Amino acid sequence: MRNFIRSITPSFLLNLYRKYKKEQVRRALKKQALENKGWTEEQLLAQLRTAGIQENDTLLVHSALSKMGYVDGGAQTVVEALLKSVGKSGHLLMPNSPNASFQLDYIKHLEVFNVSEDASRLGAITEYFRKLPDAQRSCHPTEPVSCVGPRADYFVSGHFGELTPYTDKSPFYRVAEQGGKILMIGVTLDNAGTNLHTLEDAVDDFKFPVYFPEIFEVRIKSPDGSIDTMKTKVHDPVWSKKRRCDELIPLFEQAGCLKHVVIGNADSLLIDAREMLEVMIRSYREKGITMYTPQGS
């Protein structure tokens, strides 16, 4: 219903509403800061433990800092709490795409993807994490992911050269393969359901033409300064507008691979990535369930 309302509402009204909501959030955060009611690293770590994050975990995080309430120290505090939650032997990953719109619009105007310099458009937490000295970023132009951990290279190195960003060599798939978890802080599948796309490459002949027909050749500037080229597909905006991702939440709840948690003030989701992928594949084969057909077909 929310996506339908957005589709019929004029863009200028949507923009006015977004500005209004942002101003409300800004005022609420300022009030909390003045009242010294900010979340601390210790409090956030305790919440992560309660949610079920443990040392040695592999954890892929999507986030919206503004939904957490006032955090003392901002994005840095959140990242430090997340790193402590998985420990030095665990792995923390965050998608940090330089694109916040349709992939097609982005790729048409992309001259070079600079792995070291192109900023994340997915929020302050992801941008702070991307800049950490020990964070390795994958070299895919549309869906790069950064990772900190002893096997970071395993999670990110296979991304370069993949025709789509969600293959079995992608960080998204490898998090599932390694039995990792997905934490969505203040966001849902509708705006952060990237791992849902792993289904499209995990099955033969996915039944919907979700990719734009043209294949794009992109230049990639690596951290060492070298420039290589790779080919990639991008999602077709026509099909992107048909996604009904949040309607899959009951399916994952029933399967026991998704639970609701709270981090800061933010309603959040914690997902078992391997079980999520298995549920998607099984539900697709048995009932035709996808993010485009959440009730099956």
C-alpha positions as CSV (number, residue, x, y, z in Angstrom):
1,M,0.0,0.0,0.0
2,R,2.8,2.4,0.9
3,N,4.5,1.9,-2.5
4,F,1.2,2.4,-4.3
5,I,0.6,5.7,-2.5
6,R,4.1,6.8,-3.4
7,S,3.5,5.9,-7.1
8,I,0.4,8.1,-7.4
9,T,1.7,11.0,-5.3
10,P,3.2,13.9,-7.3
11,S,7.0,14.2,-6.7
12,F,6.8,17.7,-5.4
13,L,4.4,16.6,-2.6
14,L,6.7,13.7,-1.8
15,N,9.7,16.0,-1.5
16,L,7.8,18.4,0.7
17,Y,6.8,15.5,3.0
18,R,10.4,14.2,3.1
19,K,11.6,17.7,4.1
20,Y,9.0,17.9,6.8
21,K,10.0,14.5,8.2
22,K,13.7,15.4,8.2
23,E,13.0,18.6,10.1
24,Q,11.0,16.7,12.7
25,V,13.9,14.2,13.1
26,R,16.4,17.1,13.3
27,R,14.5,18.8,16.1
28,A,14.0,15.6,18.0
29,L,17.7,14.7,17.9
30,K,18.7,18.3,18.9
31,K,16.3,18.0,21.9
32,Q,17.8,14.7,23.0
33,A,21.3,16.1,22.7
34,L,20.5,19.1,24.8
35,E,19.0,16.8,27.4
36,N,22.0,14.6,27.4
37,K,20.0,11.5,26.4
38,G,22.2,10.1,23.8
39,W,22.9,6.4,23.2
40,T,26.4,5.4,24.2
41,E,28.7,2.7,22.7
42,E,28.2,0.5,25.8
43,Q,24.4,0.7,25.6
44,L,24.4,-0.1,21.9
45,L,26.7,-3.0,22.4
46,A,24.4,-4.4,25.1
47,Q,21.4,-4.1,22.7
48,L,23.4,-5.9,19.9
49,R,24.1,-8.7,22.4
50,T,20.5,-8.9,23.4
51,A,19.5,-9.0,19.7
52,G,21.7,-12.0,19.2
53,I,25.0,-10.7,17.7
54,Q,28.0,-12.7,19.1
55,E,31.7,-12.6,18.7
56,N,33.0,-14.4,15.6
57,D,29.8,-13.5,13.8
58,T,29.7,-12.4,10.1
59,L,27.4,-9.5,10.1
60,L,26.1,-7.4,7.1
61,V,24.6,-4.1,8.3
62,H,22.2,-1.7,6.6
63,S,21.4,1.4,8.7
64,A,19.6,4.7,9.1
65,L,21.4,6.7,11.8
66,S,18.5,9.2,12.1
67,K,16.1,6.4,13.2
68,M,18.3,5.5,16.1
69,G,17.7,8.6,18.1
70,Y,20.6,10.8,19.3
71,V,23.8,8.8,19.5
72,D,26.6,10.3,21.5
73,G,29.5,10.3,19.0
74,G,27.3,9.7,15.9
75,A,28.3,7.2,13.3
76,Q,31.6,6.5,14.9
77,T,30.0,5.2,18.0
78,V,27.6,2.9,16.1
79,V,30.5,1.5,14.1
80,E,32.6,0.9,17.2
81,A,29.8,-0.9,18.9
82,L,29.2,-3.1,15.8
83,L,32.9,-4.0,15.5
84,K,33.0,-4.9,19.2
85,S,29.9,-7.0,18.8
86,V,31.6,-9.3,16.3
87,G,35.1,-9.1,17.8
88,K,38.5,-9.2,16.2
89,S,37.8,-12.7,14.8
90,G,34.4,-11.8,13.3
91,H,33.5,-9.9,10.2
92,L,31.5,-6.7,9.7
93,L,30.3,-5.7,6.2
94,M,28.3,-2.7,4.9
95,P,27.0,-2.0,1.5
96,N,28.1,1.5,0.5
97,S,27.0,2.2,-3.1
98,P,27.7,5.7,-4.5
99,N,24.3,5.5,-6.0
100,A,21.0,6.2,-4.2
101,S,18.7,6.1,-7.2
102,F,17.9,3.7,-10.0
103,Q,21.0,1.8,-11.2
104,L,20.3,2.7,-14.8
105,D,20.3,6.4,-14.2
106,Y,23.6,6.1,-12.3
107,I,25.4,3.9,-14.7
108,K,24.6,6.0,-17.7
109,H,26.5,8.9,-16.3
110,L,29.3,7.0,-14.6
111,E,32.7,7.7,-16.1
112,V,34.9,5.9,-13.6
113,F,34.1,4.2,-10.3
114,N,36.9,5.2,-7.9
115,V,37.0,2.5,-5.3
116,S,38.9,4.5,-2.7
117,E,37.3,7.9,-3.2
118,D,33.6,7.6,-4.3
119,A,31.5,8.3,-1.3
120,S,28.7,6.1,-0.1
121,R,25.2,7.4,-0.6
122,L,23.7,4.9,1.9
123,G,24.1,7.0,5.0
124,A,26.6,8.3,7.5
125,I,27.3,5.0,9.2
126,T,28.3,3.4,5.9
127,E,30.5,6.3,4.9
128,Y,32.4,6.3,8.2
129,F,32.9,2.6,8.0
130,R,34.1,2.8,4.4
131,K,36.9,5.2,5.4
132,L,38.3,3.0,8.1
133,P,42.0,2.1,7.4
134,D,41.4,-1.6,7.6
135,A,38.1,-1.7,5.6
136,Q,38.4,-3.4,2.2
137,R,35.9,-2.3,-0.4
138,S,34.7,-4.5,-3.2
139,C,35.3,-3.3,-6.8
140,H,31.8,-3.5,-8.2
141,P,30.5,-0.1,-9.5
142,T,26.8,-0.5,-8.6
143,E,26.8,-2.4,-5.3
144,P,30.2,-2.1,-3.6
145,V,30.5,-3.6,-0.1
146,S,33.2,-2.9,2.6
147,C,34.4,-5.5,5.1
148,V,36.6,-5.5,8.2
149,G,37.8,-8.8,9.5
150,P,40.6,-11.4,9.1
151,R,39.0,-12.8,5.9
152,A,37.8,-9.5,4.4
153,D,39.6,-10.3,1.1
154,Y,37.4,-13.4,0.7
155,F,34.2,-11.5,1.1
156,V,35.1,-8.6,-1.3
157,S,37.7,-9.9,-3.8
158,G,35.3,-11.9,-6.0
159,H,33.0,-8.9,-6.7
160,F,35.1,-7.4,-9.5
161,G,34.1,-8.6,-13.0
162,E,30.8,-10.2,-12.1
163,L,28.1,-9.4,-14.6
164,T,25.6,-8.8,-11.8
165,P,26.4,-7.8,-8.2
166,Y,24.6,-10.7,-6.5
167,T,26.3,-13.8,-7.9
168,D,27.9,-16.6,-5.7
169,K,31.1,-14.6,-5.7
170,S,29.5,-11.5,-4.3
171,P,29.7,-10.3,-0.7
172,F,25.9,-10.7,-0.4
173,Y,26.0,-14.4,-1.3
174,R,29.1,-15.1,0.7
175,V,27.6,-13.8,3.8
176,A,24.8,-16.3,3.4
177,E,27.3,-19.1,2.4
178,Q,29.3,-18.5,5.6
179,G,26.2,-18.6,7.8
180,G,26.2,-14.9,8.5
181,K,23.6,-12.5,9.7
182,I,22.0,-9.4,8.2
183,L,21.1,-6.5,10.6
184,M,18.8,-3.8,9.3
185,I,18.9,-0.8,11.7
186,G,15.9,1.4,11.2
187,V,15.3,0.2,7.7
188,T,13.3,-2.7,6.2
189,L,13.4,-5.0,3.1
190,D,11.7,-2.3,1.1
191,N,14.7,0.1,1.3
192,A,17.5,-2.3,2.2
193,G,16.7,-5.7,0.9
194,T,19.8,-6.1,-1.3
195,N,20.2,-9.8,-0.3
196,L,16.8,-10.6,-1.9
197,H,18.5,-10.2,-5.3
198,T,20.7,-13.2,-4.6
199,L,17.7,-15.3,-5.5
200,E,17.8,-14.0,-9.1
201,D,21.3,-15.5,-9.7
202,A,20.9,-18.6,-7.4
203,V,18.2,-20.2,-9.6
204,D,18.3,-21.1,-13.3
205,D,16.3,-18.9,-15.6
206,F,14.8,-16.5,-13.1
207,K,11.3,-15.9,-14.6
208,F,11.2,-12.1,-14.6
209,P,13.4,-9.9,-16.9
210,V,14.6,-7.7,-14.0
211,Y,17.7,-6.5,-15.8
212,F,17.9,-3.8,-18.4
213,P,18.7,-5.3,-21.8
214,E,21.9,-3.3,-22.3
215,I,25.2,-4.4,-20.8
216,F,27.4,-1.6,-19.6
217,E,31.2,-1.4,-19.7
218,V,32.6,0.5,-16.7
219,R,36.1,1.7,-15.8
220,I,37.2,0.9,-12.2
221,K,40.0,2.8,-10.5
222,S,41.5,0.5,-7.9
223,P,43.1,1.6,-4.6
224,D,46.5,1.1,-6.2
225,G,45.6,3.7,-8.9
226,S,45.3,1.2,-11.8
227,I,42.3,1.4,-14.0
228,D,40.5,-1.7,-15.4
229,T,37.2,-2.2,-17.2
230,M,34.4,-4.6,-16.4
231,K,30.9,-5.3,-17.7
232,T,27.8,-5.2,-15.6
233,K,24.1,-5.4,-15.9
234,V,21.8,-3.1,-14.0
235,H,18.2,-3.4,-12.9
236,D,15.4,-2.2,-15.1
237,P,13.5,0.6,-13.4
238,V,10.3,-0.8,-14.8
239,W,10.8,-3.9,-12.7
240,S,12.3,-2.1,-9.7
241,K,9.1,-0.2,-9.3
242,K,7.2,-3.5,-9.0
243,R,9.1,-4.7,-5.9
244,R,7.0,-5.5,-2.8
245,C,9.8,-6.5,-0.5
246,D,8.2,-6.0,2.9
247,E,5.4,-8.3,1.9
248,L,8.0,-11.1,2.3
249,I,8.6,-10.4,6.0
250,P,5.8,-12.8,7.2
251,L,7.3,-15.6,5.1
252,F,10.7,-15.1,6.8
253,E,9.1,-14.8,10.2
254,Q,7.2,-18.0,9.8
255,A,10.4,-19.8,8.7
256,G,12.1,-18.5,11.8
257,C,15.0,-16.7,10.0
258,L,13.8,-13.1,10.7
259,K,13.1,-11.5,14.0
260,H,12.3,-7.9,15.1
261,V,14.9,-6.2,17.4
262,V,15.6,-2.7,18.6
263,I,18.9,-0.9,18.2
264,G,19.0,2.6,19.8
265,N,15.4,3.8,19.2
266,A,15.2,2.1,15.8
267,D,12.9,-0.8,15.0
268,S,15.3,-3.2,13.3
269,L,15.4,-6.6,11.7
270,L,17.9,-9.4,12.3
271,I,18.0,-12.1,9.6
272,D,19.8,-15.4,9.2
273,A,21.3,-14.9,5.8
274,R,21.7,-18.6,4.9
275,E,18.2,-19.6,5.9
276,M,16.8,-16.6,4.2
277,L,18.4,-17.6,0.9
278,E,17.2,-21.2,1.3
279,V,13.7,-20.1,2.1
280,M,13.7,-17.8,-1.0
281,I,14.9,-20.6,-3.3
282,R,12.5,-23.2,-1.9
283,S,9.5,-20.7,-2.0
284,Y,10.4,-19.7,-5.6
285,R,10.6,-23.3,-6.8
286,E,7.5,-24.5,-5.0
287,K,5.2,-21.4,-5.2
288,G,6.7,-18.8,-7.5
289,I,7.3,-16.4,-4.6
290,T,9.6,-13.5,-5.3
291,M,9.8,-9.8,-4.2
292,Y,7.7,-9.1,-7.3
293,T,5.2,-11.8,-6.5
294,P,5.2,-12.1,-2.7
295,Q,2.0,-14.2,-2.7
296,G,3.3,-16.5,-5.3
297,S,2.2,-17.1,-8.9
